[in-house]
Amino acid sequence: MDITDVKVFPVEEEKLKAYATITFDNCFIVRDLKVISGNKGFFIAMPSKKRKDGTFRDVAHPLNSETRKLIEEAVLRVYEQEAEVVIPEPAGPDVDSEPEPARNPDVNLAEDPAEESPAEESVDTLEESTPSTAEAGATEPVEDTEPEQLPTDNPTIEPTDDPEKAFSYEE
């Protein structure tokens, strides 16, 4: 039987470092394995169930030490990779270099105006091609005019100042 997939879910507890799920031959899955920090380093605890007397009993476990070693190596390898991604080790301050600011990839940080984004160029082009009011020949302000009253299609609805009749309809 081959281990075809290992997933590790880190947790922040004193001894328990992660939960793991392993898949055998893409057809059998075992959940709730535990990555535990012991006195001699990390080890893998098999999924277990608490019994009525308070003791724990493994739900699933390897039958020989070779299989146990194979499972431990696979889970610990993925745990170490996951731990590097989740909790990166600080490299310490570097005196010669400044920290690089966080960068949004959607924002154009071009310093040369010739390297502007197409969206910025289109705004400039639009502003240049749109004539101003003075250029268009409109030298006098436009007078405010009353909107025309539109004829109503339903002659039974009459405007009223009486609030009780404001929303009533005559038939």
N, C-alpha and C positions, 0 to 999 in steps of 0.2 A: 504494500500500500504506500502511495506517495502522498506527501502533503502538497496540495495544489494551490492553496490560498491561506494566507495568515493576515488577520486584521487585528490591530492593537489600538486600544482606547485608553490613553494616559489619564490618570487621576492624580490628585495632589493629596496624598495621605502619607503618614509617617513611614509605615512599612510597605503597604500596598502601593505599587507604582503604576499598574495598568491592568486592565482586563483584556483578554485576547479571545479570538475566535479562530479556529482552524478548520480547514476543509480537506478531506481526504478524497483523492481520485475524482474530484468534481461531483461527488455524489453523497458524501456523508459529512455532516458538520458537527463540531463540538464547540459549545459556547461556554463562557464564564470561566475560562482558565485565568489564573491570576499570576501576574509578575510581582514577586515579592522580594524586597531587599532584606537579605538575611545577614548573619554574622560573617559568612564566607563569600558574600556576593549575592548576585541575583539567582533566584530559582523560580521554577514554574510550579504552582499548586493546581491540582486538577479540580474541576468543578465538584462541589460537595453539597450535601443536604444535611441540615441539622436534625438529629433524631430526638425522640421524646426525652431521652435521658441526658440531653445537652451535649452529647458528642457529635462529631461530624463524620460522615461517611462519604467517600468518593462516589459520584454518580457514574463517572466514566474514568478509566485510567488504563495506561499501557500495561501489558502483561509481562514485558521483559525490559531490562535496563537499556537495551539497544534502541528500542522504540521510544522510551522515555528520553534518552539522550537526543534522538532525532527531533522530537517535539520541542525540547528545551532550546536546542540550537536554532531551530527555525523561528520560534517565537522571540527569543532574545535578539536575534539578528534584526528582525523587523522592529522590535522595541527600541533598539539603539538607533536605528535610522529615524524612527518617529520622534524619539527624544531630541535628536539633533535639530529637527525641523520645528518642534513645538517649543523647546527651551534651548535657544542657541546660547552657547557660552560667550560671555562678554570678552572681547579681545583686549580691553583696556584702552585708555585714551591714547591717541597717537598725537604727539606734540606737533609734528610737521604738517599734518593735514587737517583741513576743516571738515566738519561733518557735512555730508551732502544732504540737501533738503529733500523732503518727500516731494515726489513729482507726480502730477496727474498726467497720464499719457495723452489725454484729450486736449491738453492746453499746449499751444505752440509757444515755445520759449525762444524763438529766433530773435537774435539781437539785431541782425541786419534787416532793414526795412524791405530789401529786395526779396527776403525769404519769408514774407508774410504768407499767411494761409490764404487759400482761395476765397474763403468767406470774407476776410478783411478786404481783399482786393475788390470784391463785388460791391461792398458798401461804399468804398471810395469812388468806384466807377459810377454808381448810382447817384452819389452826391454831385459829381461833376456834370452828369448829363441832365439832371433835373434843374430847370430854370427857376430862379427865385421869383417872387411876386413882382418885383420891380422889373426884372428882365422880361417877364411875360407881358408887360404892357399894362398891368393893373395898377394905376396910380391912385385911384380913389377907393375909399373903403366901400364895401358892398353893404347896401341898406338891408336892415332886418325887415322881412316881410312876414305877414301872417300866413300860416298854412291854410290851404283851401279846405273848406268843409266838404267832406265826402258824403255823397248821398247814402242813406241807409237803405239796405235791401228789404228790411222788414219794417213796415210802417207801424206795427203794433208796439214797438219798443220806443217809448218816448223818454227823453231826458227829463229829470225832475229834480227839484231841490228838496223835496220831502224825503227824509231818510227812511221812512217806513216803506215808501214806494220805490226806493232807489233800485231795488233788485227784484221787484215784482213785474210780472209780465201779464199784459192784458190779452185775452183771447177774443 
